[in-house]
């Protein structure tokens, strides 16, 4: 899977001699053979010529669109799944509380387990054991209570409590003194670490939506996340157990100083880099499940990843999709991008009644 990411606002994607060409006016910014590309990601105002669209349709290349700050805006694809029978079973499953809970509990369990694994690894490496231990124990306690959740609202509350415990540990995981973290904030993010998380989650959301569409689902009808509000609820469900891998990647880039404070911008002050005020919004990649208490307005300015930071994180994300992980459901190791697709198919098997229970992806 090769992805072509286009960051230059006002650029155009063309086709010339069997190659995709990214150009700004008469200046060629990049080019790649069309047959190598399986996905195109566009940030800000990127124009596709008619020929570029035709090639994308003909080769089944999905084109995803993001605002400059990272907010996922939508896509176009060559076709939608014709599996209407699967969507009917999806609608029936999502209308049954018992069936929804049977799968949704495992989605949350996977996320909690992967969050806990990050904290346990940090503790083994000698990081703030005294501070991390009660948070690790708290996550285990939340996971142990999932079976008692008899409503989606209660289950979401447990997930939110787990996220609150987990992000309390984040200040201890960041070793680079140029970066700070005093809690998860979004819509918009107010510091570079949160900007990285939101951007990574937005890209993950696009990948998860691709997976659920390939599996034949309606991405807007979810199991854990409620339908409505214009959010791809099932894609949000699927991405939950993979979020901690984004967290781990962000921590590595920060701690190894691959990202610098100069890689971030204030969109209000840097209008050209951010596109427009209308576009410079928080990535709509996540439901507000981390906390339900209304907080006072944050006076700090918004912070987004600038072009240099985006390029670094995108490169690492694309490498992550190609990285093999153990996958007991199929045996052996498989690239993470394929695992996301296979987890969507496992949801399909559960909804079709061919498999139970749902087995979440557990990271190393």
Steps between C-alpha positions, in 0.01 A plus 500: 500500500659826382349833600548830323461788748453850357561779751549809284184709508395625159682217321356280227519125442546415134584192294786500251644196321353256749619696802319706760651848501451748787551851365467859609457700183784395273714367785499121557504422871491119483414213271439127538402219260122459509519123539691534829231708674211345694395808699524878460475739796440870436544778756327834446408625154631238257349473154475174305481523123238299315767257381630451855148419618451254215823317583403488868160354412644250252764371745275504807714764673329669792555874537470638853464869578617672819496861616851647542488445876414133453119490523366212292258643243401211274600285203411377161539142386436302185212300648316405816452141613203323347446289813156633584421185699793572733380854558154368585655270762708795624185708547328212683802445727527870584129502588551222757652617829622152592675451166654847511631449852642157417736653244544849647628365833789331318576814299544692826689211661751505215560872535546476878738205464715683246505817709602299804775327299659838420506598867635161610779519243593847624504377859727208407735748339526685832259785431320646804399165647343662806276721286417241232412205724166634633400603148586154363299342781213739429488397133492134604212575736301677227559209260378255763169684529414508129281190524276683748418775248137451402471806276707668233504820705649317799754329278601834350534638851740221589700564184514868589618425853773276361611774261513749786729268700717430197559861404589586860809287436605686185704775671724224640545340157625815326876529559572792267497821710398704194157333512248504781165327557252611762198305379326400180358803318349525154259700286755654461817357655690749715851355505729308262453160668122522471532627143699185414241273661208666323676490164593134541148407605358680195720297264409182688131584464537523123674162498229345720221635279666343197509166686132501600393602150706217348329262746162601358377717786329836525770690692245735660315227695705405805502255787678696772461850357148616429386568146435860404690827542661444160771273647610166347401315817612150401838631385534668840417165662765317302775754564467488881730202553759651262517847660772396749729416206465862385580611856812283507616640166446859613692439822792353306518792257492751786742320729753434224473867396391411149235767551595849616285785638572689176305232310172645633296809416223717639238499222350832608838668470617303196205524266695401191625176654166411656286565194206695636334553834201303379722198433729526800289286729572209727516165317161333543666170563372425846189506708523700824526190717813591693304722738141616522548789741465842339825691536547878477628636171874453459664842441806350331526536121437207272802298389523297178772298336678702234606356163835371628347328800219354289752355256690329784190356665347389169819317402506319834128417481539347156793296633279391790233368263769281339645378832425132579332417832406164652143411404381181673164512321678403174835380635840656440572868451315733266539868400292726721309639201384147415414431866267803505321352197486156661355640823222662296434159342493345847226747599318383186538136606354582843207694351439218247491248786803308368733583790485601864622662707676789328873480570667842513846568361753499783831676435836367609 
